[in-house]
């Protein structure tokens, strides 16, 4: 089958690799423009572009596909490149650009999207993060026939994937990326034999996975312990849950809810214990719950277990995280 592939990050690159391994002809790859990254902030190609270049596949990197938008010349060049392929289908995975109607109509079989949730739950940009943050125990992959709406198209293939109590966005991402690659290969194999059965999304159960904002990274110690713990896992690896210790920002990468109850006078964010076993912090609406921080990181440093972290950075008992000052007990 003659395919155009549109995607940008590692999640999409896994699917592109799967399609190539299955023997599909990838006529063109669409991916976002190179972005500055790393300490030197040099322009870096996307994960998808790197796969395409390794296999000698033509790449287009328009800033936009809107013919009446800010980059009409780039959009027109992309339109001509798409038309020249005579593609049967476009596979889309975490591309990051809006596909206008002309793009959806260009391939003979339209555009198929690999979406990392069980639609209609978690439509939108960050379904993996939001599933963990919400405490979902089940997510999955939906292969969807794209339409003009935001992840509203008919479902063609769906497969579940459990979310464990220890999953981070990183670990769940990797399993879902592999599942997405397998399902899109399966969908195209079935499509070659005849039309896929399309199931409209139910009207009930719609939720939206809004894009992650860096401002969400700051830990609110007034939230329940279980909610903070989920957010720590949801924000690993990006943007990383953070808290203030004095004037220093610290990232917290691993924590667990603790059975210990904080004393009545404790403030939310107050350090109750600081031992090699972990840093016990009061939290919750009244500061009566506790969370034990297991893995932390100073700015410019490495992720460290609590004991190693404390050898280089004291967190005095009675200090209040999330505040630029500490109070005496």
Rosetta blueprint (number, residue, H / E / L):
1 X L
2 X E
3 X E
4 X E
5 X E
6 X E
7 X E
8 X L
9 X L
10 X H
11 X H
12 X H
13 X H
14 X H
15 X H
16 X H
17 X H
18 X H
19 X H
20 X H
21 X H
22 X L
23 X L
24 X L
25 X E
26 X E
27 X E
28 X E
29 X E
30 X E
31 X L
32 X L
33 X L
34 X L
35 X E
36 X E
37 X E
38 X L
39 X L
40 X L
41 X L
42 X E
43 X E
44 X E
45 X L
46 X L
47 X H
48 X H
49 X H
50 X H
51 X H
52 X H
53 X H
54 X H
55 X L
56 X L
57 X L
58 X L
59 X E
60 X E
61 X L
62 X L
63 X L
64 X L
65 X L
66 X L
67 X L
68 X L
69 X L
70 X L
71 X L
72 X H
73 X H
74 X H
75 X H
76 X H
77 X H
78 X H
79 X H
80 X H
81 X H
82 X H
83 X H
84 X H
85 X H
86 X L
87 X L
88 X L
89 X E
90 X E
91 X E
92 X E
93 X E
94 X L
95 X L
96 X L
97 X L
98 X L
99 X L
100 X L
101 X H
102 X H
103 X H
104 X H
105 X H
106 X H
107 X L
108 X L
109 X L
110 X L
111 X E
112 X E
113 X E
114 X E
115 X E
116 X L
117 X L
118 X L
119 X L
120 X L
121 X L
122 X L
123 X E
124 X E
125 X L
126 X L
127 X H
128 X H
129 X H
130 X H
131 X H
132 X H
133 X H
134 X H
135 X L
136 X L
137 X L
138 X E
139 X E
140 X E
141 X E
142 X E
143 X E
144 X E
145 X E
146 X L
147 X L
148 X L
149 X L
150 X L
151 X L
152 X L
153 X L
154 X L
155 X E
156 X E
157 X E
158 X E
159 X E
160 X E
161 X E
162 X E
163 X L
164 X L
165 X L
166 X L
167 X L
168 X L
169 X H
170 X H
171 X H
172 X H
173 X H
174 X H
175 X H
176 X H
177 X H
178 X H
179 X H
180 X H
181 X H
182 X H
183 X H
184 X H
185 X H
186 X H
187 X H
188 X H
189 X H
190 X H
191 X H
192 X H
193 X H
194 X L
195 X L
196 X L
197 X L
198 X L
199 X E
200 X L
201 X L
202 X L
203 X L
204 X L
205 X L
206 X L
207 X L
208 X E
209 X E
210 X L
211 X L
212 X L
213 X L
214 X H
215 X H
216 X H
217 X H
218 X E
219 X L
220 X L
221 X L
222 X L
223 X L
224 X L
225 X H
226 X H
227 X H
228 X H
229 X H
230 X H
231 X H
232 X H
233 X H
234 X H
235 X L
236 X L
237 X L
238 X L
239 X L
240 X L
241 X E
242 X E
243 X E
244 X E
245 X E
246 X L
247 X L
248 X E
249 X E
250 X E
251 X E
252 X E
253 X E
254 X E
255 X E
256 X E
257 X E
258 X L
259 X L
260 X L
261 X L
262 X L
263 X L
264 X L
265 X L
266 X L
267 X L
268 X L
269 X L
270 X E
271 X E
272 X E
273 X E
274 X E
275 X E
276 X L
277 X L
278 X E
279 X E
280 X E
281 X E
282 X E
283 X E
284 X L
285 X L
286 X L
287 X L
288 X L
289 X E
290 X E
291 X E
292 X E
293 X E
294 X E
295 X E
296 X E
297 X E
298 X E
299 X L
300 X L
301 X L
302 X L
303 X L
304 X E
305 X E
306 X H
307 X H
308 X H
309 X H
310 X H
311 X H
312 X H
313 X L
314 X L
315 X L
316 X L
317 X L
318 X L
319 X L
320 X E
321 X L
322 X L
323 X E
324 X L
325 X L
326 X L
327 X L
328 X L
329 X L
